[in-house]
Amino acid sequence: MSVFILAKIVDYTHIPDRAAIQQKIADVINTHNHDWDDQLVAPFKLVEPDQFYCATTRGKGIFHRCFAISRDLYPVRVRFSIIVSQSFDANQDVTSLTAYKRASEALNRLKREKHYISVSGLDASQEEMVNAGLHLITNALDKHTQSKLEILVPFLEEMLIKDIASQLKKSEQSVYKVMRSGEFRALKLFLEETELRVEEAQRATLSHYVGDVDRAVI
């Protein structure tokens, strides 16, 4: 079982120097492929000039990765659709996969509703609440994105405030002020809980899949 992530650049056709953005996307996804290599079923790869995807074995770390990519591509903005997938065949054309089609539909919804991230494939009783929370978080981060993301990303990596301040050459007080105004501690707890729910959905999907296979054999 895998988690499929499809990312799409916001307003790509309105970007004046798209060649430069293409190179930047390539550099960023290469970096994240290297950093996340032990968890990837399929590495980040461009599927369209404004769209790239990956498949990972676990839910843990998916939001940190999405926010890190958003930080690294700033001021270009990115939308992410995360799909709990029954399977992922790296040898197939990705656009023919069910996970890709579901993710594309979710990205279209995000565009219509002016949101930036969604998760599909959770228990129905949880999915609406989780996505409402994600929409609140990402819409709040959309204001002053760079200053918030450059602090949020290392905070999600468990980096101490003093070390974040040193890395960014800021005072600890200014870092703490951004964290407090953005409710970063509560945000981190919410994201970690959501990643656990993604992994629970993976296990449930695997259980159903194994049950289906057993019944087919019988």
N, C-alpha and C positions, 0 to 999 in steps of 0.2 A: 504494500500500500504506500502511496506517496502523497505529498502535498505539491500541487502544481501552482506556480506563481506566474501570472502574465502581467507585464508592465507596459504602459503606453504613455508616451510623451504628450503632455497637454498642449493643445494649440500648435502642433508641430508645423502646420502649413504657414503659420504666421511668423515663424522664426526666420530672420533675415539670412543668417549664415548657417544653412542646414548642414553643409559639409563639415564645418567645425564641430557642430553638435554630434554628427555621426562619429567623428573621431573621438570625441569626449566620451560618448556612450561606450564605444569599443574599449577604451582605456579603463573605464570604471567597471564594466562587467568582467574584464580580464582580471582586475584586482580582486573582485569579490569571488570569482571562481577559484582563485588561489587561496583566499582566506577561508573559504567555506567548502573546500574540496572534499573533506571527509564525510560530509553530509549530503552531497549532491548525487542524485540518480542521473540527472542530465544537467550539465553546466548551463549557465546563462548564455543565451544565444539570440542573435537578432533573427526575427522572423519576418519583419517588415522594417522599413527605415525608421519608423517611430515606435517599434514594438519589440520587446524581447521577453524571454521566458526562461524558467528553470523548473526542475522537479527535485524535491528534497525528500529524504527519508523520514524526517521528523518535523513536528510543529515547533519544537523549541528553537528560538532564535529567529523565527521568520519575520517578526515585526522589527527587531533590531536591524535585520538585513534591509528591509524595505526603507526604514528611516535613514540608514546609512547611505543607501543609493540616492535617496532624495537629497540628502546633504551634499553628496559628491557631485550631483548634477545641477545643483542650484546655480543660477536663478531659473533654469528650466524646471518645470514642475512635472511630476509623474503620478499617474494613477496605477493602483495595484489591485488585481483580483486574485484572491487566494482560494483554491479549490481543493477540498479533501477528495482525492481521486482513488478509485478502486485499483487502478493499475496505470502504469506508464511504460509504453514501449518506445525506447529511444531509437529504435530502428525504423519506426513509422514516420511518415510525414506528419509533423506536429499539428498542422491545420486540419488533419482528418480525425484527430483524437477527440473524444467526447469532452475531456477536461478542457481542451482548448476552446471548443465551441461554447461550453458553459462559461468559461472565463471571459470570452469575447462579449457574450450577452451581458454579463455583469459589468464589464467596462462601459458598455453603452448606457446601462442604467446609471452608473456613477456619473457619466458625462451629463445626462439629462437632469439628474438631481444635484449636480454640482458638488459631488463628494469625491474623496480621493482613495478610499480603500474599503474593501469588503471581503467577507469570508463566506463561502458557500459549502454546504455539506455537513454542517453541524446538526445536532438534534433540533428539530423544528421549534421546540419550546425555548431554545437558547439563541438561535441564530438571529432573530429580530432584535433582541436585546443587545447582543454582542455588536451587531452592525450599527445600531443607534449610538452605542458608546464610541465605536471607531470613528463614526462620522463627526461626532462632537470633538473628539481629540484632533483629528486631522484638519478640520476646519479652523480650529483654534490655532494650530501650528502654522496654518497658511499665512497668518499675519506675523510678520517679522520672522519668517521661516529660518533664515540662516542662523541668526543669533540663538534661536531656540534649539535647532537641530544640532548645532556644533556642541551644545552642552548635553542635550538629551541622549545622543548616540553613545558617548563614553559612559554616561550614567547608567544606561541599559547594559553596558559591559561590566558593571560593578566597580567602575573607577571611583576613587574617593574624590570629594569636592576639592580638596587641596591639590590633588594631582590634575584634575580637570582645569583648575585655575592656572596651574603652572604650564600645562600643555598649551593653553589658549593665550597665555600671557595676560591674564585678567586677575583681578583681585578675587579672593574667596567670597567676599561680600557681594560682589556683582554677580558671580555665578549663583550663589545661594538665592539672590533676589529673583533671577530668571527662573530658577527651579521652583521657588515658592509661588511666584505669580502663575506659573504654568501647571501647578499641582503635580510636579513630576513624580513624587513618591506614589501618589494614588494612581497616576497614569501607569507607572511601572508595574504596580500590583495588578491592575486591570489587564495589561498586556500579557503578563505571565499567566494569569488565570485563563485568559483566552487561549494561549498556546497549549495549556493543559487540556482544554476542551477540544482543541483541534486533534491532539494526540488520542483523546478518548474516542473521538469520531473515527480516527484511523483504525483503532482497535475494533470498534463496532463494525466498521465496513469490512475489515478482514474476517471477522467472525461470520458475518453474513455470506461473504464470498466462499469461505471454507465450507459452510453449511450447504450452499448451492452446489459446490463441487461434489460433496459427499452424496447428496441426493441424486446428482446426475450419474455418479458411478453405480449407485444402487439400482 
